[in-house]
Amino acid sequence: MVDDRVLRRSKILLLEPIHDDGIRVLREFGNPSLAQIPKEPDVLKELEDVNCIITRLSKVTATMIDAAPHLQVIARHGVGYDNIDLEYATKRGIPVVFAPEAISLSVAEYTVGMILALNRKMVVADSAARLGAWKKRYGELVGTNLLGKTVGLIGLGRIGGYVARRLHAFQVNLTYYDVIPNNELERAIGIRRVPLDDLLKDSDIITLHVPLTEQTRHMIGRREINLMKETAILVNTSRGAIIDEKALTESIQSQKIAGAALDVYENEPLETTNPLVQLHNVILSPHMSGHTVEALRTTAVQVAEEVRAVVSGRRPRYIANPEVLKS
């Protein structure tokens, strides 16, 4: 058992703000503060006596880890942890914890919303109405129904499963590609597991729900996009680098596919000079698919509890590198 007085000396550096309820939990056992500038080299001077780092999108590099000799834990406010140098943290014996459950439902709902918005051209319709271009409703604003369409999900884990269950209500044909079969969902909603190339060729809508790894980086490139229907749309609320963004942009510009809805990008924040910004058949949002009041509160509290577990000598529920824990 770790003495409560030791816990209260824990210094916790947040690289971005989190919900106040998470801060309240952190204050029960430590002293949280917000970094002035969350990127190296600016943040390095703030890390000297830090015990815990909590990040949302900011990178936690090997240099930053080395600048924190008293570091006990790194926490990711969210599902993925590809913005943390996991290999180096593991080498240093530092647990990396995260909060995978809290935002899953919010991301799934947002994904379905993006599919509907792109299919029914809601964003350009909004602009048309504001500009008084009423007659566009007879031509370029005409969308398509979801009923009877084939939706292919790449990845059928927690978030992909939530998306599939919600799309099932629209009476679509559901297929998925995943290295691990999801027999439960196959039985429950009739979704079919198919090879990736078949999914790409047959789907009207393709949505991505895989983590970013060396195996999934650019798994949707020029070859894969060329397999898609010219009427297909691509939705990505997972990680930007899963898609070769240059290939996607050129494919939409040349009308190889009908459009895309993107919440994530290879380089974030998205530059206003990025050619995707100029494409009317692309919906863009600033990496916010998990941003609901409910999800942000739950994520902040969950990640604070994971940090508490580590600094108090207990095993955290969600750890990316369990090998660093003492048996």
N, C-alpha and C positions, 0 to 999 in steps of 0.2 A: 504493500500500500504506500503510495507516495504522499508525503506530508502536504496538507492543504496550503501551508505557507510557501512551499516550493512552487506549487501550481500557480499561486498568485504572482509569482515573480516571472512567469513565462511572458516573453515579449512576442507579440503576434503582429506581423506586418502584412497588411492587405494591399495588394497591387491595384485593386479596383474596389469601389464601394460594394457592399452587400446589404441585404435587408436588415433593418434595425433589430428584428427578432434574433437574427444570427449574431449580431453584435452583443446583444444582451446575454446570450449564452457564453460567448467568448469572455465577457467581463466577469463571469462567475469564476473563472480560473486563470485569467491572464489579463494582459494589458494590450488591447488591440489599437493599432494606429494605421492611418492610411498613408501610403507612400506619396511623396510629393510628385515625383516623376517615376513611373513604374518600369522604366527601361534602363538597361545598362548603357553607358557607364554611370548614369545619374543616380541610380538606386544603390550602387555598391556601398556608398558611405553609410547608408541606413541599415546595413545588414550585419554589422560587426557583432552586435549583441542580441540578434534575433534568434528566437527558438523555433518559430513557426512562420511559414510563408503561405498565404492563401492567394491564389490567382484565379482569375476568370479567363481572360484571353491573352494576357501578357505572358511572354515567354519567361521560363525559369531556366537559365543556362548553367553550364558547368562553372563559368566564371562567377555567377551569382552565388552558386552553392559554395564555392571555395571562399567567397567573401563573408560567409556566415559560419564561423567555426563552432558555434553553439547550436546549430540547426538540428532540431529533433524530428521535424515532419514538414512535408510540403503537401498542400491540399489544393485540389482543383475543384472550383465551384462549378460543377457540371458533370457531364457524362464522360467525354473523352479527356485524355491527358497528353495528347501529342505536342502540346506547347511546353511540356516539361521534359528536360533531359533525363528520362527515366533510367537510361543505362548508367549515367554518371551518378545519379542519386543512389542507385542500387550499389554501385561500387563503393560509395561513401557510407553505405549502410543506413540510408535515410528512407523511411517509409514515405510512399506517395499514396495519399488517400483521395477519394473522389466521392461524388454523390450521384450515382447512376439512375436512381428511381424517380427523383423528384420532378424532373422536367419531361419525362417520357410522354405523358399524356398531352401536355401542352404542345410539344413538337408534333405529335401525331395529328392533333386538331389543326394546327397551322398548315401541315402538309396537305391535308384534305382541302383546306381553304385555298391554298395556292393552286391546286388542281382545278377547283371550281372557277377561281378567278381567271385562270389562263384559258380554260376551255370556253368560258362564256365572255371573255374579253372585257372583264369588268373594269380594269384599270384604264384602258383606252376609252371605254364607254364613259367613265367618269369625266375624263378630259373633254370628250366630245360634248357632253351635256353642259359643262362649265363654259365652253366656247360657243355654245348655241348651234353646234353642228348636228342638228336633230335628224337630218336626212340620212346620216351615216347608219342609222338603225336599220335601214333597208339593204345595206350592202356589207361594208367591211366590219361591222359590229356583230354580224350574225355568227353565233357560236355553235357548239355541238352538245348534244346530251351525253351524259355518262352511261345511261342505260344501254346495256349490250356491248359496251366497249371492253377491250382487254387491257387490264392493268397489270404490269409486271413490277414486282417489288424485288429489288436487289438487296438482300439482307432481310431476314424474318426473325430478328431477335425481339427485344422488348418493344422498341419503338415501331419497327416494321409490323409486329403483330397487332399493335393498337391501330395502326393505319389500315391494315387489312380488315380488321373487324368493322371499322367504320365504313369503309368502302363497300363492304358486303351488303350494306343496307341499300346501296344504289343499284343493286342487281347488275353488277359488272362481272366479267369473267376474270378471276384472280389467278395469277401464276406467280411463282417466286423462284429465285435462284439463291441458294445458300449452301455453304459447305456442310452445314449441319441440318438435317431434315427436321421439320417441325410437325411431327405426327399429330400432335394435339389439335393444331389449327387446321390441318388437312381434314381431320375428321369433323371438326366443329363447323367450318364454313366452306369446305370443298375447294380450298385453294390447292393448286397443283404445283409440285416441284418440277422444274424443267432445266435443261442446260442453258447456260448464259446466252449463247448465240441464238437459241430458239426464242428465248424471252425477248431479245432485242429485235428479232425479225418480226415477231407476231404482235407485239404490244402497241396499243394506241397511246398509252401513257406509261412512262417508266419513272419510278421513284426510288431514290437511293437511301439505304439505311444501314450502311456498314461503317465500321471505324476506319480511321486512316492508319494503315500499316504499310510496310514495304510491299506487301502483296496487293494492296488495294490502291496504291498511289497510281493515278492515271489509268485505272482499270477501264474507264470509259474514254477511249482515245479515238483517233480518226477511223481506225478499222471498225470499232464497235459502233460508232455513229453512222458509218456508211451502211451498216446492216439494218438500221432502223427505217421504218416507213417515212415517206415524205410528210405524212400527216401527223407523225408522232410528236409528243411533247415530253420533255425531260425535266424532272423536279429533283432538286438537291437541297435537303435540309440537314445533311450529315457533316461532311467536311469538303472544303473546296477542292483540294488537290486530288480527290478521287476522280475528278474530270480533268482532262486536258483542256484547259480553258481556251487556249488558242484554237484548237481544233473545233471546239464547240462554237466559238464565235464565227469562225469561217463557215461552218456548216449551216448556221442560221442565216448568215448573210447570203449564202448561195442557195438558200431554200432547200437544203438537203433534209432538214427536219423543220417542223412547223413552229417550234418555239421552246422556251425553257422558263422555269421559275426557280430562282436561286436565292438562297438565304446565306450561302457561304461561298468563299472565293479562295483562289490560290494565294493571293496576297490581300491581307486585311489591315486597315480598312480599305474598301474598294476606292480606287482613284477615280475622280470625276472624268478623267481622260480615257478611262477604259472604254474600248469600243462597244462593250455590252450596254453601256449607258445610252447609246444612241439607237438601240434596236427596239422598235415598238412592240414586237412580239416576244419580249422578254420581261418578266416581272422580277424586280430586284428588291431585296430588303436587307437591312444591316445586321445580319447574324442575330436574329431576335426571335427565332421560332419558339424558344422555350421561355420567352419573357411574358409571363402572366403574373398577376399579383400573387396568385396561389403558389405557382411554381417557384418564383424567386424567394418567397418566404420559406417554403419547405426546403429548398436547396440550401439556403443560408444556414438554417437550423441544423440540417443534416450534416453539412460539412463541418460546422462548429463542433458537433458531437463526435465526429470522426477525429478531429484534432484533439479534443478532450481525452478520447480513449487512448491515443498514442502517448500524450504527455503524462497521463496518469498510470501508464504501464499496463493498460488493458489492450486486448486485440481489437483493432477496428473491424467494422463489418465489411468495408469496401476498400481494399488495398491493391494497388497495381503491381507491387513487388513483394509478395508475402515472404519471399526467401530471406528478407532482411530481419524478420522477426525472430527473436530467440524462442526456441522450442520450450 
